[in-house]
Every structure is written in structure tokens, then in C-alpha cells.
Amino acid sequence: MHQSKYIAMSFWRVLLAILFPPLAVIGKGCGSILIVFLLTLCGWVPGVIAALIILNNPN
């Protein structure tokens, strides 16, 4: 049961990273939000890629 909750949360987090990348990394710290926000301003794709990489990092 715990694993299904984790999978559902990660699904929503990835979906949020695709739709609005800075909001997806809000729990990872201010630096991550700023980096993803700046990359999103440069282009949507770099922001999404950065958000997915940050979300995939276990630390």
C-alpha cells in the first residue's frame, strides 16, 4: 500500500514537472527552484529537463 502511494505521488510530481517545472521542485530547496525557473524562462524544454533531473536525484 505504501508503494502505490509513492508511485501516485511521483506520477503527479512528474506531471507537474512537465506542466510547470518550478512548482514541481518546490520541496527541493530555493536554489533548485531558482535554477529551474531561470531555465524555464530560457525555454520550456530546458526547464522540464532540469526539473526531471532534480526530481530523479535521491538527495
N, CA, C and O atoms as a GROMACS GRO file, in nm:
protein
  236
    1MET      N    1   0.082  -0.119   0.000
    1MET     CA    2   0.000   0.000   0.000
    1MET      C    3   0.087   0.125   0.000
    1MET      O    4   0.054   0.222  -0.068
    2HIS      N    5   0.194   0.125   0.073
    2HIS     CA    6   0.283   0.241   0.080
    2HIS      C    7   0.348   0.267  -0.056
    2HIS      O    8   0.368   0.382  -0.094
    3GLN      N    9   0.382   0.160  -0.127
    3GLN     CA   10   0.448   0.176  -0.257
    3GLN      C   11   0.353   0.238  -0.358
    3GLN      O   12   0.396   0.321  -0.439
    4SER      N   13   0.226   0.203  -0.357
    4SER     CA   14   0.131   0.261  -0.451
    4SER      C   15   0.112   0.410  -0.425
    4SER      O   16   0.094   0.488  -0.518
    5LYS      N   17   0.116   0.451  -0.299
    5LYS     CA   18   0.107   0.593  -0.266
    5LYS      C   19   0.228   0.668  -0.319
    5LYS      O   20   0.216   0.779  -0.370
    6TYR      N   21   0.346   0.606  -0.308
    6TYR     CA   22   0.470   0.668  -0.358
    6TYR      C   23   0.464   0.680  -0.510
    6TYR      O   24   0.505   0.783  -0.565
    7ILE      N   25   0.415   0.578  -0.578
    7ILE     CA   26   0.406   0.582  -0.723
    7ILE      C   27   0.308   0.690  -0.768
    7ILE      O   28   0.335   0.762  -0.863
    8ALA      N   29   0.195   0.701  -0.700
    8ALA     CA   30   0.097   0.804  -0.735
    8ALA      C   31   0.154   0.944  -0.711
    8ALA      O   32   0.131   1.034  -0.792
    9MET      N   33   0.226   0.962  -0.601
    9MET     CA   34   0.286   1.092  -0.574
    9MET      C   35   0.390   1.126  -0.678
    9MET      O   36   0.397   1.241  -0.724
   10SER      N   37   0.473   1.029  -0.717
   10SER     CA   38   0.575   1.057  -0.817
   10SER      C   39   0.513   1.084  -0.953
   10SER      O   40   0.565   1.165  -1.030
   11PHE      N   41   0.403   1.017  -0.984
   11PHE     CA   42   0.333   1.044  -1.110
   11PHE      C   43   0.286   1.189  -1.116
   11PHE      O   44   0.307   1.257  -1.216
   12TRP      N   45   0.223   1.235  -1.008
   12TRP     CA   46   0.175   1.374  -1.006
   12TRP      C   47   0.291   1.473  -1.009
   12TRP      O   48   0.280   1.580  -1.068
   13ARG      N   49   0.401   1.438  -0.944
   13ARG     CA   50   0.517   1.527  -0.943
   13ARG      C   51   0.577   1.538  -1.083
   13ARG      O   52   0.617   1.647  -1.125
   14VAL      N   53   0.585   1.426  -1.155
   14VAL     CA   54   0.637   1.429  -1.293
   14VAL      C   55   0.542   1.505  -1.384
   14VAL      O   56   0.586   1.582  -1.470
   15LEU      N   57   0.413   1.485  -1.367
   15LEU     CA   58   0.316   1.560  -1.447
   15LEU      C   59   0.327   1.710  -1.420
   15LEU      O   60   0.320   1.790  -1.513
   16LEU      N   61   0.345   1.746  -1.295
   16LEU     CA   62   0.364   1.887  -1.260
   16LEU      C   63   0.495   1.941  -1.318
   16LEU      O   64   0.502   2.057  -1.358
   17ALA      N   65   0.599   1.857  -1.322
   17ALA     CA   66   0.726   1.899  -1.380
   17ALA      C   67   0.712   1.927  -1.529
   17ALA      O   68   0.781   2.014  -1.583
   18ILE      N   69   0.624   1.856  -1.595
   18ILE     CA   70   0.603   1.879  -1.737
   18ILE      C   71   0.519   2.005  -1.760
   18ILE      O   72   0.545   2.081  -1.853
   19LEU      N   73   0.419   2.025  -1.677
   19LEU     CA   74   0.331   2.140  -1.696
   19LEU      C   75   0.390   2.271  -1.644
   19LEU      O   76   0.384   2.372  -1.713
   20PHE      N   77   0.445   2.269  -1.523
   20PHE     CA   78   0.504   2.390  -1.464
   20PHE      C   79   0.625   2.349  -1.380
   20PHE      O   80   0.612   2.323  -1.261
   21PRO      N   81   0.742   2.343  -1.443
   21PRO     CA   82   0.861   2.288  -1.378
   21PRO      C   83   0.900   2.349  -1.244
   21PRO      O   84   0.934   2.273  -1.153
   22PRO      N   85   0.898   2.482  -1.224
   22PRO     CA   86   0.942   2.534  -1.094
   22PRO      C   87   0.856   2.488  -0.976
   22PRO      O   88   0.906   2.470  -0.865
   23LEU      N   89   0.729   2.469  -1.000
   23LEU     CA   90   0.641   2.425  -0.893
   23LEU      C   91   0.668   2.280  -0.853
   23LEU      O   92   0.644   2.242  -0.738
   24ALA      N   93   0.718   2.200  -0.944
   24ALA     CA   94   0.745   2.058  -0.916
   24ALA      C   95   0.863   2.040  -0.821
   24ALA      O   96   0.868   1.942  -0.746
   25VAL      N   97   0.958   2.133  -0.822
   25VAL     CA   98   1.078   2.118  -0.739
   25VAL      C   99   1.073   2.204  -0.613
   25VAL      O  100   1.176   2.232  -0.553
   26ILE      N  101   0.955   2.246  -0.574
   26ILE     CA  102   0.940   2.336  -0.460
   26ILE      C  103   0.991   2.275  -0.329
   26ILE      O  104   1.033   2.348  -0.239
   27GLY      N  105   0.989   2.145  -0.317
   27GLY     CA  106   1.036   2.079  -0.196
   27GLY      C  107   1.186   2.052  -0.195
   27GLY      O  108   1.238   1.999  -0.096
   28LYS      N  109   1.256   2.086  -0.302
   28LYS     CA  110   1.398   2.056  -0.313
   28LYS      C  111   1.489   2.171  -0.274
   28LYS      O  112   1.612   2.156  -0.275
   29GLY      N  113   1.433   2.286  -0.239
   29GLY     CA  114   1.515   2.398  -0.194
   29GLY      C  115   1.506   2.518  -0.287
   29GLY      O  116   1.462   2.507  -0.401
   30CYS      N  117   1.547   2.630  -0.234
   30CYS     CA  118   1.537   2.757  -0.306
   30CYS      C  119   1.627   2.761  -0.430
   30CYS      O  120   1.588   2.814  -0.533
   31GLY      N  121   1.746   2.704  -0.418
   31GLY     CA  122   1.839   2.703  -0.531
   31GLY      C  123   1.784   2.626  -0.649
   31GLY      O  124   1.799   2.668  -0.764
   32SER      N  125   1.722   2.514  -0.621
   32SER     CA  126   1.664   2.432  -0.728
   32SER      C  127   1.550   2.506  -0.797
   32SER      O  128   1.537   2.502  -0.919
   33ILE      N  129   1.468   2.571  -0.717
   33ILE     CA  130   1.356   2.646  -0.775
   33ILE      C  131   1.409   2.757  -0.865
   33ILE      O  132   1.357   2.778  -0.974
   34LEU      N  133   1.511   2.827  -0.820
   34LEU     CA  134   1.566   2.938  -0.897
   34LEU      C  135   1.628   2.889  -1.028
   34LEU      O  136   1.607   2.949  -1.133
   35ILE      N  137   1.704   2.781  -1.021
   35ILE     CA  138   1.767   2.727  -1.142
   35ILE      C  139   1.661   2.682  -1.243
   35ILE      O  140   1.669   2.714  -1.361
   36VAL      N  141   1.562   2.609  -1.195
   36VAL     CA  142   1.457   2.561  -1.285
   36VAL      C  143   1.375   2.677  -1.340
   36VAL      O  144   1.336   2.675  -1.456
   37PHE      N  145   1.350   2.778  -1.258
   37PHE     CA  146   1.276   2.894  -1.304
   37PHE      C  147   1.351   2.968  -1.414
   37PHE      O  148   1.292   3.006  -1.515
   38LEU      N  149   1.481   2.987  -1.395
   38LEU     CA  150   1.561   3.056  -1.497
   38LEU      C  151   1.569   2.974  -1.626
   38LEU      O  152   1.561   3.030  -1.736
   39LEU      N  153   1.585   2.844  -1.613
   39LEU     CA  154   1.588   2.760  -1.733
   39LEU      C  155   1.453   2.758  -1.803
   39LEU      O  156   1.446   2.749  -1.926
   40THR      N  157   1.345   2.766  -1.727
   40THR     CA  158   1.213   2.770  -1.787
   40THR      C  159   1.192   2.902  -1.861
   40THR      O  160   1.126   2.906  -1.964
   41LEU      N  161   1.249   3.010  -1.809
   41LEU     CA  162   1.241   3.138  -1.880
   41LEU      C  163   1.318   3.133  -2.011
   41LEU      O  164   1.278   3.196  -2.109
   42CYS      N  165   1.428   3.058  -2.013
   42CYS     CA  166   1.506   3.043  -2.136
   42CYS      C  167   1.433   2.956  -2.238
   42CYS      O  168   1.449   2.974  -2.358
   43GLY      N  169   1.355   2.867  -2.190
   43GLY     CA  170   1.278   2.777  -2.277
   43GLY      C  171   1.210   2.673  -2.192
   43GLY      O  172   1.261   2.633  -2.087
   44TRP      N  173   1.095   2.628  -2.238
   44TRP     CA  174   1.018   2.534  -2.159
   44TRP      C  175   1.089   2.400  -2.146
   44TRP      O  176   1.089   2.339  -2.039
   45VAL      N  177   1.150   2.353  -2.255
   45VAL     CA  178   1.215   2.221  -2.254
   45VAL      C  179   1.333   2.216  -2.157
   45VAL      O  180   1.342   2.119  -2.081
   46PRO      N  181   1.424   2.314  -2.154
   46PRO     CA  182   1.531   2.307  -2.054
   46PRO      C  183   1.480   2.306  -1.910
   46PRO      O  184   1.538   2.241  -1.824
   47GLY      N  185   1.372   2.379  -1.884
   47GLY     CA  186   1.314   2.379  -1.750
   47GLY      C  187   1.258   2.243  -1.712
   47GLY      O  188   1.274   2.198  -1.599
   48VAL      N  189   1.191   2.178  -1.807
   48VAL     CA  190   1.135   2.045  -1.782
   48VAL      C  191   1.246   1.944  -1.759
   48VAL      O  192   1.238   1.862  -1.667
   49ILE      N  193   1.349   1.950  -1.840
   49ILE     CA  194   1.461   1.856  -1.825
   49ILE      C  195   1.528   1.875  -1.690
   49ILE      O  196   1.558   1.777  -1.621
   50ALA      N  197   1.553   1.999  -1.652
   50ALA     CA  198   1.617   2.026  -1.522
   50ALA      C  199   1.528   1.980  -1.407
   50ALA      O  200   1.578   1.923  -1.310
   51ALA      N  201   1.399   2.003  -1.416
   51ALA     CA  202   1.308   1.960  -1.310
   51ALA      C  203   1.306   1.808  -1.297
   51ALA      O  204   1.307   1.755  -1.186
   52LEU      N  205   1.304   1.738  -1.409
   52LEU     CA  206   1.304   1.592  -1.405
   52LEU      C  207   1.435   1.537  -1.348
   52LEU      O  208   1.436   1.438  -1.276
   53ILE      N  209   1.546   1.601  -1.382
   53ILE     CA  210   1.675   1.557  -1.329
   53ILE      C  211   1.679   1.580  -1.178
   53ILE      O  212   1.723   1.493  -1.103
   54ILE      N  213   1.633   1.695  -1.132
   54ILE     CA  214   1.632   1.726  -0.989
   54ILE      C  215   1.539   1.630  -0.915
   54ILE      O  216   1.573   1.582  -0.806
   55LEU      N  217   1.422   1.600  -0.972
   55LEU     CA  218   1.330   1.508  -0.908
   55LEU      C  219   1.383   1.365  -0.905
   55LEU      O  220   1.351   1.289  -0.814
   56ASN      N  221   1.464   1.329  -1.002
   56ASN     CA  222   1.520   1.195  -1.009
   56ASN      C  223   1.638   1.176  -0.911
   56ASN      O  224   1.674   1.062  -0.879
   57ASN      N  225   1.696   1.285  -0.864
   57ASN     CA  226   1.807   1.279  -0.770
   57ASN      C  227   1.755   1.239  -0.631
   57ASN      O  228   1.668   1.307  -0.578
   58PRO      N  229   1.806   1.130  -0.572
   58PRO     CA  230   1.753   1.087  -0.443
   58PRO      C  231   1.788   1.180  -0.327
   58PRO      O  232   1.722   1.175  -0.224
   59ASN      N  233   1.888   1.263  -0.341
   59ASN     CA  234   1.928   1.354  -0.232
   59ASN      C  235   1.844   1.473  -0.238
   59ASN      O  236   1.860   1.564  -0.156
   0.00000   0.00000   0.00000
